[in-house]
Amino acid sequence: MNKTFSALLTSAILAFSASAALAQPVAMEERLLERGAVADVTPQQRHRTAINEAGGGYKLWLAECAAMASSERTACRREAKAAYDRDMAAARAILRK
C-alpha cells in the first residue's frame, strides 16, 4: 500500500510540474500579444519592432525556400536575403529621422 501511495504521489507531482511548465509559454505568449496591442511611440521602439519584423519575415521566407526544389532554392534564398537587407536598411533609417 505504501509503495502504491508513493507512486501515486510521485505521478501527481510530476503531472502538476509538467502542467506548470506548459503554462509558462502560454503566459509569455499572452504578454507578447498584449505588448503587440500597444502602439510604438518612440523611434527606438519602432526600430526594435522593424528589426523583429524583418527577422521574422526572413525566417518565414527561408522556410518557404526550404520547401522548394533545389534548383529554385538558391534564387529564393537570395531574394529572401535581399528583402531582409532592404527591411534592415529601413529599420536603420527610422533612427536617422
C-alpha positions in Angstrom: 0.0 0.0 0.0 2.8 2.4 0.9 4.5 1.8 -2.5 1.2 2.4 -4.3 0.7 5.7 -2.4 4.3 6.8 -3.1 3.9 6.1 -6.8 0.6 7.9 -6.9 2.0 10.9 -5.1 5.1 11.0 -7.4 3.0 10.8 -10.5 0.7 13.6 -9.2 3.7 15.8 -8.5 5.1 15.2 -12.0 1.8 15.9 -13.6 1.5 19.2 -11.7 5.0 20.3 -12.5 4.5 19.4 -16.2 1.3 21.5 -16.4 3.1 24.4 -14.7 5.9 24.1 -17.3 3.5 24.1 -20.1 1.5 27.0 -18.8 4.6 29.3 -18.7 5.0 29.6 -22.5 1.3 30.3 -22.8 1.5 33.2 -20.3 4.6 34.6 -22.1 2.7 34.4 -25.4 -0.2 36.3 -23.8 2.1 39.0 -22.6 3.7 39.3 -26.0 0.2 39.7 -27.6 -0.7 42.4 -25.1 2.6 44.1 -25.9 1.8 44.0 -29.6 -1.5 45.7 -28.9 0.4 48.8 -27.7 1.5 51.2 -30.4 5.2 52.1 -30.7 5.7 55.6 -29.5 9.4 56.3 -29.7 11.8 55.9 -32.6 13.7 53.2 -30.6 10.5 51.2 -30.2 9.7 51.5 -33.9 13.3 50.5 -34.7 13.1 47.4 -32.5 9.8 46.4 -34.0 11.1 46.8 -37.5 14.1 44.6 -36.7 11.9 42.0 -35.2 9.5 42.0 -38.2 12.5 41.8 -40.7 13.9 38.8 -38.9 10.6 37.1 -38.6 9.8 37.7 -42.3 13.3 36.4 -43.3 12.8 33.3 -41.2 9.4 32.6 -42.8 10.7 33.2 -46.3 13.6 30.8 -45.7 11.2 28.1 -44.5 9.2 28.6 -47.8 12.5 28.3 -49.7 13.4 25.1 -48.0 10.2 23.5 -49.3 11.1 24.4 -52.9 13.0 22.2 -55.3 16.8 22.6 -55.0 17.1 24.3 -58.4 14.8 27.1 -57.2 16.1 27.2 -53.6 19.2 29.3 -54.2 17.4 32.0 -56.1 14.7 32.0 -53.4 17.3 32.4 -50.6 19.0 35.3 -52.5 15.6 37.0 -52.9 14.9 36.5 -49.2 18.2 37.9 -48.2 17.7 40.9 -50.4 14.3 41.6 -48.9 15.8 41.2 -45.4 18.6 43.7 -46.2 16.0 46.2 -47.5 14.0 45.8 -44.3 17.0 46.2 -42.1 18.0 49.3 -44.0 14.5 50.7 -43.5 14.8 49.9 -39.8 18.1 51.7 -39.5 16.6 54.7 -41.3 14.0 55.0 -38.6 16.7 56.1 -36.1 18.2 58.6 -38.5 15.0 60.6 -38.9 
